[in-house]
Amino acid sequence: AAVLKKYPKAHLMIAGKGPSEDKIKDILTREGVESRLHLVGVVKGQELINAYRAMDVFLFASQSETQGMVLTEAMAAGIPVVAVDASGAREVVEDTINGRILPQENLKDFVSAIEWMIERNPKKIKEMKIKCRETADKFSMKKSVDKISAIYISLIVQGFVRRSSENSPWDGT
């Protein structure tokens, strides 16, 4: 709401569904900026691609998304990310390079990071978009498969031997 009030051209699009939807609507209504809230619901395929491409910045406050897949999806579309430091986010977001990463969940810092993104000059934004695509490429399906294949091959070469179930409490369970 603070960002929408300060930047009259700013809009907030929320893709997906969740228990906070009504609370978000209430806050933005109370602050008089609800007309710039766009709840698009669950989107897939081309609609999801279009949603990413409609963004200037991807905001991510979750600390429970362990893989950061939505972050690399946004970056594949060239969209810088503002995220709270958590597993998944810290492996993807490089502060001031391809977005902003915040050390903790803090509203004031989150707003400041969004404002920092908005106020970047076009040259810096272009550089960040390039870095976003480079980051996303590191996590592409092909590169991920190549990495896991290399791990399996190294285990085979090292003579990895699977223990029998009777030696492993986990397997036994």
VENSUL-V906364 format. One record per residue. N is the residue number from 1. RES is the residue in one letter. NEAR is the number of other ideal C-beta (glycine too) atoms within 8 Angstrom. Layout:
((N;RES;NEAR) (N;RES;NEAR))
This chain:
((1;A;9) (2;A;6) (3;V;11) (4;L;13) (5;K;9) (6;K;7) (7;Y;8) (8;P;3) (9;K;4) (10;A;10) (11;H;8) (12;L;9) (13;M;9) (14;I;10) (15;A;9) (16;G;7) (17;K;5) (18;G;5) (19;P;3) (20;S;6) (21;E;10) (22;D;6) (23;K;7) (24;I;10) (25;K;11) (26;D;8) (27;I;9) (28;L;14) (29;T;8) (30;R;7) (31;E;10) (32;G;6) (33;V;10) (34;E;9) (35;S;4) (36;R;10) (37;L;12) (38;H;8) (39;L;7) (40;V;9) (41;G;7) (42;V;6) (43;V;11) (44;K;5) (45;G;6) (46;Q;5) (47;E;9) (48;L;11) (49;I;9) (50;N;9) (51;A;12) (52;Y;13) (53;R;8) (54;A;6) (55;M;11) (56;D;5) (57;V;12) (58;F;13) (59;L;9) (60;F;12) (61;A;8) (62;S;7) (63;Q;7) (64;S;5) (65;E;13) (66;T;6) (67;Q;5) (68;G;12) (69;M;8) (70;V;9) (71;L;16) (72;T;12) (73;E;11) (74;A;13) (75;M;17) (76;A;10) (77;A;11) (78;G;8) (79;I;14) (80;P;14) (81;V;18) (82;V;14) (83;A;16) (84;V;13) (85;D;9) (86;A;11) (87;S;7) (88;G;12) (89;A;16) (90;R;9) (91;E;6) (92;V;14) (93;V;12) (94;E;9) (95;D;7) (96;T;4) (97;I;7) (98;N;13) (99;G;17) (100;R;13) (101;I;12) (102;L;13) (103;P;5) (104;Q;7) (105;E;7) (106;N;7) (107;L;5) (108;K;6) (109;D;10) (110;F;14) (111;V;10) (112;S;8) (113;A;11) (114;I;12) (115;E;10) (116;W;9) (117;M;13) (118;I;11) (119;E;5) (120;R;9) (121;N;5) (122;P;6) (123;K;6) (124;K;8) (125;I;10) (126;K;8) (127;E;8) (128;M;13) (129;K;11) (130;I;9) (131;K;11) (132;C;18) (133;R;11) (134;E;9) (135;T;13) (136;A;12) (137;D;8) (138;K;7) (139;F;9) (140;S;8) (141;M;5) (142;K;6) (143;K;10) (144;S;9) (145;V;8) (146;D;8) (147;K;8) (148;I;8) (149;S;8) (150;A;8) (151;I;8) (152;Y;8) (153;I;8) (154;S;8) (155;L;8) (156;I;8) (157;V;6) (158;Q;6) (159;G;5) (160;F;6) (161;V;4) (162;R;4) (163;R;7) (164;S;6) (165;S;7) (166;E;5) (167;N;5) (168;S;9) (169;P;5) (170;W;5) (171;D;7) (172;G;7) (173;T;4))
